[in-house]
Amino acid sequence: MNARIRAVFEDVGARGWLHAVALDDPGSTVEVDADGIVPLASVYKLPLLAGFCRLVDLGAVDPRQQLTLDPAVKTAGPTGLSLFADPVTASLRDLALSMMTASDNASADALLDIVGLRRLAEILESFGLQRTWVRRGTAGNLRDLQRRTGTNDPDAALAVLADNDQTDPAGVYEAAHASASTAREMTYLLRRLWSGELLSAGQTEFVRAVMHRQIFTQRLASGFPHDGVLVAGKTGTFGALRHEVGVVTLPGGAAYAIAVYTLTARGDFRQPRVDAAIGEAARLAVDLLR
């Protein structure tokens, strides 16, 4: 079966990393290079959400605190408040909602400023994550990409990655230069979040709810095109990186934590065959676990 999953990635010209585990049987897993450390792209927003929710539980952050995002300085992005032309005021918990449901970069960077890189690192270590690092937010990623591409704005820098006639800038997909983790550690985090081990009942439910409301269905969910199957996920996209991690719950209640990372041969923004391959690899993994 692992060979079949590898073939799914190879058929679309991608390198793949995968880890899947049954939530009620942590010893039952499916793995493809599950310990490789890979840049997370927007999947970093999941550990950020977990860290934010832990601070809410500790009373260190008020989720109802209002924050105004200034369009002159907020992080650029293709979705959510990143697109708004005027100042927007929202609560921290609503920023977390936008970050997870629409992968809103502006909301994510605003939350990361509240949580703090050092404090988040301490929380993730307390969660038992030894190979997961959030080194910077999206604004930092875009600044680094502009430096590597010699461009003056984020759109121009991203256009360089999308141009298949140009060589990718050195180091742009190296885990040492980005927020990164392994597929195994992301399913470990998901399993502990879903079990309620890490957060209060209220914050555990908040994490589940926002992940179930994610608007993107072309990756993990494409492998389970049935109304009775619930998919709670978080995607990540940056150049040739296309990921999703999440929990798939079948009609009978059996649930599986799955992390799929890919590095594609091309940098096109739209790669539907690779998106579908992520869903197909996840379906094969769940079939084996069943």
Summary of the structure (lengths in Angstrom):
residues: 290
radius of gyration: 18.0
end to end distance: 12.7
largest distance: 52.8
contacts: 1000
relative contact order: 0.20
helix: 46%
strand: 20%
